[in-house]
Amino acid sequence: MPRIAYFGPQGTFTEQAALRFDGELVPFETIPLAVAAVREGSVEFACVPIENSVEGAVPATLDVLIRDEPVVAVAETVLDVKFSILVRPGTTEIKTIASHPHALAQVREWIAEELPGVTSIATSSTAAAAAAVERGEFDAAVTAPVAVNHYKLDEYATGVLDVADARTRFLLLRRPGQLPQPTGADRTSVVVTTPDRVGVLSELLTELALRGINLTGLESRPTKGKLGTYRFYIDVEGHIAEPRIGDALAALHRHSHEIRFLGSFPKADHEPVEAHNEEFAAAAAWVDAVRKGERG
């Protein structure tokens, strides 16, 4: 059974996501440590959050994907996000509540209404908050529902969320190797480091639009070098094995200082992608015939 590192400790939403994959789960304190375990070979996979529908992309994951040796995504899963508020048994008054900043942001209105005057405190993860409450450092924790199975705490409230239908997407990462086969319902991810010139982002997006490729995600992160220089994280529908996707990635390569392939894998929603691959294959065949002098 493969070992799967995940952003822990036990009791996080990432653990809930990792349980959907078949493997032995191994918690790590941070996202970079979980991915580093894959790079050094102590585990086969890492499950990490990549984006939330309320708070957006997860910067720690974006940054770790571009550093050091490459890793690629081979699967994704999406969780509906609803929180539990955990307290020590016998708690009657809540003055402090702790959690990961993303979690606190997603229950801010609930806290203001149900626990007016409480002090919110950021921790490294939702599970770290639960552990701190268990130790008596805080009165309550905003956690994933699974956390109640790992800590000697009671549920003060469940199903807590300010925004209905909030969801978080997670990636399953491994070292580069054989890619998942195309399914017709795939996503491809790359990160592009561009030269600092006018219109470069427009150039990248035009290459996708000209090929009828649906853009599903676009994030920018500073290169942590020269001020004003950025990397662009791009998600599109389709698989690199498809002619139009391969052709588009080659075009992005021409426009970039550096491009890193982050994976082609089945989408979590399994919604089929309109590919138009026959048209691209026919066009490529025509060009090949012209080059061989077989067609004018």
URTA-V56498 format. One record per residue. N is the residue number from 1. RES is the residue in one small letter. PHI is phi in radians with two decimals (999 if undefined). BURIAL is 1 if it has 16 or more other ideal C-beta (glycine too) atoms within 10 Angstrom, else 0. Layout:
BEGIN
n: (N & N)
res: (RES & RES)
phi: (PHI & PHI)
burial: (BURIAL & BURIAL)
END
This chain:
BEGIN
n: (1 & 2 & 3 & 4 & 5 & 6 & 7 & 8 & 9 & 10 & 11 & 12 & 13 & 14 & 15 & 16 & 17 & 18 & 19 & 20 & 21 & 22 & 23 & 24 & 25 & 26 & 27 & 28 & 29 & 30 & 31 & 32 & 33 & 34 & 35 & 36 & 37 & 38 & 39 & 40 & 41 & 42 & 43 & 44 & 45 & 46 & 47 & 48 & 49 & 50 & 51 & 52 & 53 & 54 & 55 & 56 & 57 & 58 & 59 & 60 & 61 & 62 & 63 & 64 & 65 & 66 & 67 & 68 & 69 & 70 & 71 & 72 & 73 & 74 & 75 & 76 & 77 & 78 & 79 & 80 & 81 & 82 & 83 & 84 & 85 & 86 & 87 & 88 & 89 & 90 & 91 & 92 & 93 & 94 & 95 & 96 & 97 & 98 & 99 & 100 & 101 & 102 & 103 & 104 & 105 & 106 & 107 & 108 & 109 & 110 & 111 & 112 & 113 & 114 & 115 & 116 & 117 & 118 & 119 & 120 & 121 & 122 & 123 & 124 & 125 & 126 & 127 & 128 & 129 & 130 & 131 & 132 & 133 & 134 & 135 & 136 & 137 & 138 & 139 & 140 & 141 & 142 & 143 & 144 & 145 & 146 & 147 & 148 & 149 & 150 & 151 & 152 & 153 & 154 & 155 & 156 & 157 & 158 & 159 & 160 & 161 & 162 & 163 & 164 & 165 & 166 & 167 & 168 & 169 & 170 & 171 & 172 & 173 & 174 & 175 & 176 & 177 & 178 & 179 & 180 & 181 & 182 & 183 & 184 & 185 & 186 & 187 & 188 & 189 & 190 & 191 & 192 & 193 & 194 & 195 & 196 & 197 & 198 & 199 & 200 & 201 & 202 & 203 & 204 & 205 & 206 & 207 & 208 & 209 & 210 & 211 & 212 & 213 & 214 & 215 & 216 & 217 & 218 & 219 & 220 & 221 & 222 & 223 & 224 & 225 & 226 & 227 & 228 & 229 & 230 & 231 & 232 & 233 & 234 & 235 & 236 & 237 & 238 & 239 & 240 & 241 & 242 & 243 & 244 & 245 & 246 & 247 & 248 & 249 & 250 & 251 & 252 & 253 & 254 & 255 & 256 & 257 & 258 & 259 & 260 & 261 & 262 & 263 & 264 & 265 & 266 & 267 & 268 & 269 & 270 & 271 & 272 & 273 & 274 & 275 & 276 & 277 & 278 & 279 & 280 & 281 & 282 & 283 & 284 & 285 & 286 & 287 & 288 & 289 & 290 & 291 & 292 & 293 & 294 & 295 & 296)
res: (m & p & r & i & a & y & f & g & p & q & g & t & f & t & e & q & a & a & l & r & f & d & g & e & l & v & p & f & e & t & i & p & l & a & v & a & a & v & r & e & g & s & v & e & f & a & c & v & p & i & e & n & s & v & e & g & a & v & p & a & t & l & d & v & l & i & r & d & e & p & v & v & a & v & a & e & t & v & l & d & v & k & f & s & i & l & v & r & p & g & t & t & e & i & k & t & i & a & s & h & p & h & a & l & a & q & v & r & e & w & i & a & e & e & l & p & g & v & t & s & i & a & t & s & s & t & a & a & a & a & a & a & v & e & r & g & e & f & d & a & a & v & t & a & p & v & a & v & n & h & y & k & l & d & e & y & a & t & g & v & l & d & v & a & d & a & r & t & r & f & l & l & l & r & r & p & g & q & l & p & q & p & t & g & a & d & r & t & s & v & v & v & t & t & p & d & r & v & g & v & l & s & e & l & l & t & e & l & a & l & r & g & i & n & l & t & g & l & e & s & r & p & t & k & g & k & l & g & t & y & r & f & y & i & d & v & e & g & h & i & a & e & p & r & i & g & d & a & l & a & a & l & h & r & h & s & h & e & i & r & f & l & g & s & f & p & k & a & d & h & e & p & v & e & a & h & n & e & e & f & a & a & a & a & a & w & v & d & a & v & r & k & g & e & r & g)
phi: (999 & -1.18 & -1.64 & -2.09 & -1.31 & -2.58 & -1.23 & -1.82 & -1.27 & -1.00 & 1.81 & -1.63 & -1.08 & -1.13 & -1.09 & -1.04 & -1.17 & -1.11 & -1.11 & -1.35 & -1.79 & -1.52 & 3.08 & -1.54 & -1.47 & -2.24 & -1.35 & -2.27 & -1.21 & -2.36 & -1.09 & -1.01 & -1.18 & -1.12 & -1.25 & -1.06 & -1.11 & -1.19 & -1.07 & -1.54 & 1.56 & -1.36 & -2.38 & -1.50 & -2.39 & -2.40 & -1.87 & -2.42 & -1.32 & -2.07 & -2.79 & -2.16 & -1.20 & -1.73 & -1.69 & 1.52 & -1.19 & -1.70 & -0.99 & -1.07 & -1.27 & -0.99 & -1.19 & -1.26 & -1.20 & -1.68 & -1.49 & 1.04 & -1.19 & -1.11 & -2.28 & -2.28 & -1.47 & -2.08 & -2.86 & -2.45 & -2.54 & -2.18 & -1.93 & -1.22 & -1.83 & -2.40 & -1.75 & -1.98 & -1.83 & -1.90 & -2.40 & -1.22 & -0.95 & 1.54 & -1.14 & -2.06 & -2.36 & -2.03 & -1.90 & -2.30 & -2.37 & -2.19 & -3.12 & -1.11 & -0.93 & -1.09 & -1.17 & -1.04 & -1.13 & -1.47 & -2.20 & -1.01 & -1.19 & -1.10 & -1.08 & -1.09 & -1.44 & -1.60 & -2.29 & -1.06 & 1.51 & -1.23 & -1.67 & -1.60 & -2.27 & -1.44 & -2.25 & -1.27 & -2.81 & -1.13 & -1.22 & -1.07 & -1.13 & -1.07 & -1.10 & -1.18 & -1.13 & -1.04 & -1.39 & 1.60 & -1.36 & -2.32 & -1.51 & -2.58 & -2.33 & -1.62 & -2.37 & -1.22 & -0.96 & -1.12 & -1.09 & -1.11 & -1.39 & -1.97 & -2.24 & -1.44 & -2.30 & -1.86 & -1.45 & -1.42 & -2.74 & -2.34 & 1.14 & -1.49 & -3.01 & -1.35 & -1.97 & -1.15 & 1.18 & -1.15 & -2.49 & -2.19 & -1.77 & -2.14 & -1.93 & -1.82 & -1.87 & -2.63 & -1.23 & -0.98 & -3.08 & -1.05 & -1.40 & -1.02 & -1.22 & -1.06 & -2.00 & 1.53 & -2.45 & -2.05 & -2.25 & -2.12 & -2.19 & -2.46 & -2.18 & -2.07 & -1.77 & -1.85 & -1.19 & -1.50 & -2.55 & -1.11 & 1.42 & -1.17 & -1.15 & -1.04 & -1.07 & -1.09 & -1.18 & -1.09 & -1.03 & -1.26 & -1.10 & -1.09 & -1.79 & 1.17 & -1.69 & -1.45 & -1.43 & -1.93 & -2.84 & -2.56 & -2.30 & -2.04 & -2.42 & -1.10 & -1.31 & 1.14 & -2.13 & -1.14 & -1.04 & 1.58 & -1.80 & -2.35 & -1.85 & -2.01 & -1.66 & -2.15 & -1.98 & -2.33 & -1.42 & 2.24 & -2.15 & -1.05 & -1.23 & -1.33 & -0.95 & -1.19 & -1.26 & -1.06 & -1.11 & -1.17 & -1.14 & -1.09 & -1.15 & -1.08 & -1.05 & -1.16 & -1.60 & -2.06 & -1.30 & -2.66 & -2.33 & -2.08 & -1.39 & -1.88 & 2.30 & -2.20 & -2.72 & -1.12 & -1.24 & -1.16 & -1.48 & 1.03 & -1.29 & -1.05 & -1.82 & -1.33 & -1.69 & 1.03 & -1.15 & -1.08 & -1.14 & -1.19 & -1.13 & -1.15 & -1.13 & -1.13 & -1.13 & -1.10 & -1.07 & -1.10 & -1.16 & -1.11 & -1.07 & -1.52 & 1.34 & -1.59 & -2.65 & -1.82)
burial: (0 & 0 & 0 & 1 & 1 & 1 & 1 & 1 & 1 & 1 & 1 & 1 & 1 & 1 & 1 & 1 & 1 & 1 & 0 & 0 & 1 & 0 & 1 & 0 & 1 & 1 & 1 & 1 & 0 & 0 & 1 & 1 & 0 & 1 & 1 & 1 & 1 & 1 & 1 & 0 & 0 & 0 & 1 & 1 & 1 & 1 & 1 & 1 & 1 & 1 & 1 & 1 & 0 & 1 & 1 & 0 & 1 & 1 & 0 & 0 & 1 & 1 & 0 & 1 & 1 & 1 & 0 & 0 & 0 & 0 & 1 & 1 & 1 & 1 & 1 & 1 & 1 & 1 & 1 & 0 & 1 & 1 & 1 & 1 & 1 & 1 & 1 & 1 & 0 & 0 & 0 & 0 & 0 & 1 & 0 & 1 & 1 & 1 & 1 & 1 & 0 & 1 & 1 & 1 & 0 & 1 & 1 & 0 & 0 & 1 & 1 & 0 & 0 & 0 & 1 & 0 & 0 & 1 & 0 & 1 & 0 & 0 & 1 & 0 & 1 & 1 & 1 & 1 & 1 & 1 & 1 & 1 & 1 & 1 & 0 & 0 & 0 & 1 & 1 & 1 & 1 & 1 & 1 & 1 & 1 & 1 & 1 & 1 & 0 & 1 & 1 & 0 & 1 & 0 & 0 & 1 & 1 & 0 & 0 & 1 & 1 & 1 & 0 & 0 & 0 & 1 & 0 & 1 & 1 & 1 & 1 & 1 & 1 & 1 & 0 & 0 & 0 & 0 & 1 & 1 & 0 & 1 & 0 & 0 & 1 & 1 & 1 & 1 & 1 & 1 & 1 & 1 & 1 & 1 & 0 & 0 & 0 & 0 & 0 & 0 & 0 & 0 & 1 & 1 & 0 & 0 & 1 & 1 & 0 & 0 & 1 & 0 & 1 & 0 & 0 & 0 & 0 & 0 & 1 & 0 & 1 & 0 & 1 & 0 & 0 & 0 & 0 & 0 & 0 & 1 & 1 & 1 & 1 & 1 & 1 & 1 & 1 & 1 & 1 & 1 & 0 & 1 & 1 & 1 & 1 & 0 & 1 & 1 & 1 & 0 & 1 & 1 & 0 & 0 & 1 & 1 & 0 & 0 & 1 & 1 & 1 & 1 & 1 & 1 & 1 & 1 & 1 & 1 & 0 & 0 & 0 & 0 & 1 & 0 & 1 & 0 & 1 & 0 & 0 & 1 & 0 & 0 & 0 & 0 & 0 & 0 & 0 & 0 & 0 & 0 & 0 & 0 & 0 & 0 & 0 & 0)
END
